[in-house]
Structure formats: C-alpha cells, structure tokens
C-alpha cells in the first residue's frame, strides 16, 4: 500500500537539508575520534550523498511549484492602429484585443498529482539515501575498530616472537639450542613484523574509509567496543516498508498519472478573446471571440505510448525490488544467526587464556619447558585463534547492521 507524506512534513524535511553551496556544520563532538554516540551525527552532517538527494528533492519541489498556476499560459494583449485617407477625409482606425487560453480538460489537477507524486518519491529516496549512508558508516566504523584490534594483536605477536627469537639465539650461543632453531625463530619474528606492517596498512585503509564519510583534513579514528548493534537482537520480520520500495511505488503512481495527463492533454484548449475597435465609420465595436485548435491525426500518441511503457517498467521494477528485499531480509537473518553462533565460540575466558599463553611462550622456552619448534607452532595457532576471534566479532557487528537495515528499522541509534 502506498503511503503519502503530508505537505507539512515534506516542507519540514526540505528545510532541514543543507542549501546548495553551503556545507553543513559538523556537531561539536565530531573530533578526531569517532565514538558510538557521535558517529551517526558526524556522518549525516558531512554526507555529500545526502546533499545530492536533498538537491534532487528541491528540484522536485520546483517542478511542483511550476505547475501551480491556474492559467496554462499568460494572457495576450494586442492592438492595431491604422489611418484611412481619401480625397475627402482622413480617419484613424484602432483596435485592442485581449486573449486567454483556457484548460477545460482538468489538466492542471493531473499535473499537480504528478508533481506531488514525484516530490513524495524524492522524499522517500532521500530517506533511503540517509539509511544507506548510516549503514555504510556503521560498517566502516566497525571495520576501523577491528583494524585497531588486529594492529594491537600484531604488535603483541611481533613482541612475543622477537622475545622467543632473542631467547633462542642466546640459547644457541650457549650451546643449549641449535643454530637451525635460532634461524627458524628469526624467520617467525620476520613474518610477525610483516604481519604488523600489513595490519598498519589495513588500519590506514579503514581510517580512509571513515574519512571519506566525514570529510576533514585528518583521518578520524574509531573509538569504542567492537560490539553489535543492540536493536538487531530479536529481529525476525520487517518493521516498516523500506523507503526505496515506497519511493518506487510513488514513482509508479506518478508514471500512471503522467499517462492520464498526456491523454487529457489531447483535449483542445479553447482561447477566449475580447476586443474593442473603432472602425472606418467612427463606430465603436465591442466583441467576444472563441478559437479552437484543430488537432492533427493521433495527437501525442507516441508520448502516451512511451509514458505507458515507463509506467509498466516502474511496476515491474517495484515488484522486482520487493522480491529482492524479501530475500535480503532472509539472508540477513541467516547471516546474523550464523555470526552470533560463531561469536559465541570465542568466550572471554578462551581469549584471555590464549593471550596469556602467547605472552608467556618466551619464558616457557627459556625455562626449557617447551621445545623451540613446538613454541613456534603454538605461537601461530594462538595467533590464528585470536585473529579469528576478532573476525567473528566484526562479522557479527556487520551482520547486525545489515539485518537492521533489511528489516526496515532505524540505524540512527544503538538501542532496541
């Protein structure tokens, strides 16, 4: 079912958008660190996508305003002056006329309906763009948080492997270990340093994605906990219709209205005229005239056919998007459930125990309680476990964003 936005709501929504050429002022708390509380406000204040959508809405407002006049054209004022002269006398002839075209087929009402439908569709597209921007911001922010944690973990691994490598080199120098073990430990330390450099690069890329969303000369940093959106828990059915679907329904209705308008436009518009003149006998003449255009064969037939085809296409597109959104919701539900189960595998106790074991490997090797090669294997296994834990937490966060978006719920907050 199509829903219509009241005119007052449309006006208020338009007033809230930035005017062309004027950059929106960011909120006061939009500093170099983006928190869970400030992210949405900062991104919405600086979004160029929303400025583009707002400009499109203002264009629709202008088109609607252009069809509000009652008369289809301006009145036409005409006049003539002539001099009649003969051998006996000379006289002055003049005439004044006023003509006005009139619409008798109700075209103005249909134009208003079409313009109003286009404006409502643009308002829906603006809401859809807003939701998409916020969803992208959450995904980028969670990605930046995960990149921060991966870099911190890579730094820990690098320090741990370097401790192991230093311990093994000292043992090899004292004859307590082989030179091969020392070389293997050095190779593991080198690989850990390479991993740390890759983590730094990934963190810079994540910060760049945030910078693209909020602008600014300095790349912002994400600050907060890598935890999913609270409102995603318990979602199982769409709360409201998605704004993009509502926009397509309004567009479809506007296209059908355009077909009716073109059909009604084929009704000829009469032109009524009033005139006054002074003829050659110095008589005052007042009159009324009526003219009708003669329509050519099949007037506007091609335009009507085109508008009808566009309306059919809009109807098919609406149904296609409806099906896609339903599938998107089902997929998002499945992904969220799977991500929640994967996240539950990495309990805080397991993560804490793996971190402690990773940091104590050098001491275990030094105390000769763990062979060097076993320590290097254990080091890699523990590292993989901790990285997988970060991946699982990020996947659940991203899945919570996609599920909330697919269910048609608001992403502009972090509460049920």
Secondary structure, 3 states (H helix, E strand, C coil): CCCCCCHHHHHHHHHCCCCCCCCCCCCCCCCCEECCCCHHHHHHHHCHHHHHHHHHHHHHHHHHHHCCCCCCCCCEEEEEEEEEECCCCEEEEEEEEEEEECCCCCHHHHHHHHHHHHHHHHHHHHHHHHHHHHHHHHHHHHHHHHHHHHHHHHHHHHHHHHHHHHHHHHHHHCCCCCHHHHHHHHHHHHHHHHHHHHHHHHHHHHHHHHHHHHCCCCCCEECCCCCCCHHHCCCCCCCCCCHHHHHHHHHHHHHHHHHHHHHHHCCCCCEEEEEEEECCCCCEEEEEEEECCCCCCCCCHHHHHHHHHHHHHHHHHHHHHHHHHHHHHHHHHHHHHHHHHHHHHCCHHHHHHHHHHHHCHHHHHHCCCCCHHHHHHHHHHHHHHHHHHHHHHHHHHHHHHHHHHHCCCCCCCCCC
